[in-house]
């Protein structure tokens, strides 16, 4: 394992303690500043905690995109999901931010479901991935997206539309570039390098369908940024705008550090977990608390390294004031981990229960959201 | 240029004087022997000059395939075309052999038109390639294939059907393997290595559609053999038979050696050439004749290196007896190049004129031959 100073972030691997400021420098992106935050908040009419609390913290060309918007050039949103497991809170939290942006800018949203990529990288059969995809799409829909403005691109089903665009990108991307950007080796299968072009294709699809050059904004976790480097490199050669991006940090699991991940189910809140399971997982969570209650009363806890506190930050504090109060009381040794976890567990369980009702309805609407080329011709 | 001893044969490049016997050894294929020739001839009911004169001369697993057939296991034929230019005699001659095999074995024939590959390797736009594809498909149909048993796979149009099969192949093929088989480098674009899986996909498509394991026979020029090595490598891992193949030599142009190629129009008979143009091209052809008529009467010509003679061999001698007579008279100095070319030019012009009438009808039937997945579900 890398030590605290070293970390690795690629689209397929996150290891070590991520230094997000360093990542911005390494990737060549920019921090979202107060002015940009204020522009979005003003347009939306209210503040989103994922923005104000800097979960979404980095960007490419966001200022340019908002300038274009102010001049009357609408943009579309593009995000996605790799369907290789159940949906968890780490997926839902960024979805809520997409919903916030869709509502604020009345923007079309394109959601790519990469069943092809998951088949290429996972030990799963195509049929298993199809079922994950259907469930994942319903989970996405359940976040409340506007069906008139939201299009789900399930790769295997809309490959005929994406393929000619992917070919244009692939023709202009060498294996050398793909190696440098994604860390491929000669032992990588021949599907993945081409897939990088296929994941870039939706950046240009709405422009192709609407026959005009439409700016694109990609909200995604920062580990996905390499895909958009390929897209940004090729865009001018194809006569399109470079896609802009807004990046979030990883949503942490309930363990000691690390991204919430299906491969660690004990520290992951799945959206089909029962209230009992959720309570168990939260109560067993790693925290920033002291080893004993007595010590915590004396020395206080450390909310900055506490996953429980991070969940209040992402979604579960009722207000900034409450979040500040939790922070202060923890640090002062006034708030013990037990009651803090119990409160969070209750809120998460209620959120997930409510979500499950919406999901049941969403499952019946999957087909309504699937992209059909004939709707655009 | 390599000397006569050196030659290079890849799917994209043929250079030097090809030693076909050596190619069989290098590629690890086998020569078609008298017994195999006799089996096919007997089944067809008549001899095909492309077989008896050893233009189709090499194979993989042809004996196994015919044994399977004799046990009641029908096979299908799979061949194809890269649409980056006009159709010429070098394409039509192997098509006639496909027709011979289709009729002999009452076999389904799958014809892949690789508009995607041609876009990836040529300086052409997708729209230009689409038009070449339509023309090339009509040229193929004009050779008289049975519409009930012949399916044209235009990659961009049937990618949704081919893609899941190509993914299965791509997942099991490393860039290393593709490099070794095709000579790719790090500067190759990321589309081509994946395309190798897409060109292998039709080997298994009929088995997928008909839901049983159907043997496949690929008639193709020997330079295409590397594609089927990928398919043969992957086949057992996917539970399919390895595709069998029957390979032809390159159809020579009218210049001094070399494969007939659109990139050398002066020495290529295009299927839309006028009788006047055909006559010009044939009359200007390189030959195996002596420098002067007098010398030829004295020393004779060399039909073995003569493209004019080779065209009699492929398609334009009326019988083996006539072919032998031409050979002997040339060698003996009794036949001069002028009258020999005039006779060939007349036969080629008549063949092409007749073909053009069939092509005009075929242009209206292109859609009837295009594969539609719904016909198989």
HADDOCK unambig.tbl for C-alpha pairs under 7 A between the chains (distance, minus, plus):
assign (segid A and resid 120 and name CA) (segid B and resid 167 and name CA) 6.97 0.50 0.50
assign (segid A and resid 120 and name CA) (segid B and resid 171 and name CA) 5.28 0.50 0.50
assign (segid A and resid 156 and name CA) (segid B and resid 160 and name CA) 6.73 0.50 0.50
assign (segid A and resid 157 and name CA) (segid B and resid 160 and name CA) 6.78 0.50 0.50
assign (segid A and resid 159 and name CA) (segid B and resid 159 and name CA) 6.86 0.50 0.50
assign (segid A and resid 159 and name CA) (segid B and resid 160 and name CA) 5.82 0.50 0.50
assign (segid A and resid 160 and name CA) (segid B and resid 156 and name CA) 6.72 0.50 0.50
assign (segid A and resid 160 and name CA) (segid B and resid 157 and name CA) 6.78 0.50 0.50
assign (segid A and resid 160 and name CA) (segid B and resid 159 and name CA) 5.83 0.50 0.50
assign (segid A and resid 160 and name CA) (segid B and resid 160 and name CA) 5.82 0.50 0.50
assign (segid A and resid 167 and name CA) (segid B and resid 120 and name CA) 6.97 0.50 0.50
assign (segid A and resid 167 and name CA) (segid B and resid 191 and name CA) 6.59 0.50 0.50
assign (segid A and resid 170 and name CA) (segid B and resid 189 and name CA) 6.17 0.50 0.50
assign (segid A and resid 170 and name CA) (segid B and resid 190 and name CA) 5.33 0.50 0.50
assign (segid A and resid 170 and name CA) (segid B and resid 191 and name CA) 4.98 0.50 0.50
assign (segid A and resid 171 and name CA) (segid B and resid 120 and name CA) 5.27 0.50 0.50
assign (segid A and resid 171 and name CA) (segid B and resid 189 and name CA) 5.53 0.50 0.50
assign (segid A and resid 171 and name CA) (segid B and resid 190 and name CA) 6.98 0.50 0.50
assign (segid A and resid 171 and name CA) (segid B and resid 191 and name CA) 6.18 0.50 0.50
assign (segid A and resid 172 and name CA) (segid B and resid 189 and name CA) 6.63 0.50 0.50
assign (segid A and resid 173 and name CA) (segid B and resid 189 and name CA) 5.37 0.50 0.50
assign (segid A and resid 173 and name CA) (segid B and resid 190 and name CA) 6.06 0.50 0.50
assign (segid A and resid 174 and name CA) (segid B and resid 186 and name CA) 6.69 0.50 0.50
assign (segid A and resid 174 and name CA) (segid B and resid 187 and name CA) 5.18 0.50 0.50
assign (segid A and resid 174 and name CA) (segid B and resid 188 and name CA) 5.44 0.50 0.50
assign (segid A and resid 174 and name CA) (segid B and resid 189 and name CA) 4.04 0.50 0.50
assign (segid A and resid 174 and name CA) (segid B and resid 190 and name CA) 5.53 0.50 0.50
assign (segid A and resid 175 and name CA) (segid B and resid 186 and name CA) 5.03 0.50 0.50
assign (segid A and resid 175 and name CA) (segid B and resid 187 and name CA) 5.97 0.50 0.50
assign (segid A and resid 175 and name CA) (segid B and resid 188 and name CA) 5.98 0.50 0.50
assign (segid A and resid 175 and name CA) (segid B and resid 189 and name CA) 5.72 0.50 0.50
assign (segid A and resid 175 and name CA) (segid B and resid 190 and name CA) 5.28 0.50 0.50
assign (segid A and resid 176 and name CA) (segid B and resid 186 and name CA) 4.83 0.50 0.50
assign (segid A and resid 176 and name CA) (segid B and resid 187 and name CA) 5.93 0.50 0.50
assign (segid A and resid 186 and name CA) (segid B and resid 174 and name CA) 6.69 0.50 0.50
assign (segid A and resid 186 and name CA) (segid B and resid 175 and name CA) 5.01 0.50 0.50
assign (segid A and resid 186 and name CA) (segid B and resid 176 and name CA) 4.82 0.50 0.50
assign (segid A and resid 187 and name CA) (segid B and resid 174 and name CA) 5.20 0.50 0.50
assign (segid A and resid 187 and name CA) (segid B and resid 175 and name CA) 5.99 0.50 0.50
assign (segid A and resid 187 and name CA) (segid B and resid 176 and name CA) 5.94 0.50 0.50
assign (segid A and resid 188 and name CA) (segid B and resid 174 and name CA) 5.45 0.50 0.50
assign (segid A and resid 188 and name CA) (segid B and resid 175 and name CA) 5.98 0.50 0.50
assign (segid A and resid 189 and name CA) (segid B and resid 170 and name CA) 6.17 0.50 0.50
assign (segid A and resid 189 and name CA) (segid B and resid 171 and name CA) 5.53 0.50 0.50
assign (segid A and resid 189 and name CA) (segid B and resid 172 and name CA) 6.62 0.50 0.50
assign (segid A and resid 189 and name CA) (segid B and resid 173 and name CA) 5.37 0.50 0.50
assign (segid A and resid 189 and name CA) (segid B and resid 174 and name CA) 4.03 0.50 0.50
assign (segid A and resid 189 and name CA) (segid B and resid 175 and name CA) 5.73 0.50 0.50
assign (segid A and resid 190 and name CA) (segid B and resid 170 and name CA) 5.33 0.50 0.50
assign (segid A and resid 190 and name CA) (segid B and resid 171 and name CA) 6.99 0.50 0.50
assign (segid A and resid 190 and name CA) (segid B and resid 173 and name CA) 6.05 0.50 0.50
assign (segid A and resid 190 and name CA) (segid B and resid 174 and name CA) 5.53 0.50 0.50
assign (segid A and resid 190 and name CA) (segid B and resid 175 and name CA) 5.28 0.50 0.50
assign (segid A and resid 190 and name CA) (segid B and resid 193 and name CA) 5.49 0.50 0.50
assign (segid A and resid 190 and name CA) (segid B and resid 194 and name CA) 5.14 0.50 0.50
assign (segid A and resid 191 and name CA) (segid B and resid 167 and name CA) 6.59 0.50 0.50
assign (segid A and resid 191 and name CA) (segid B and resid 170 and name CA) 4.98 0.50 0.50
assign (segid A and resid 191 and name CA) (segid B and resid 171 and name CA) 6.19 0.50 0.50
assign (segid A and resid 191 and name CA) (segid B and resid 194 and name CA) 5.41 0.50 0.50
assign (segid A and resid 193 and name CA) (segid B and resid 190 and name CA) 5.48 0.50 0.50
assign (segid A and resid 194 and name CA) (segid B and resid 190 and name CA) 5.12 0.50 0.50
assign (segid A and resid 194 and name CA) (segid B and resid 191 and name CA) 5.41 0.50 0.50
assign (segid A and resid 194 and name CA) (segid B and resid 194 and name CA) 6.17 0.50 0.50
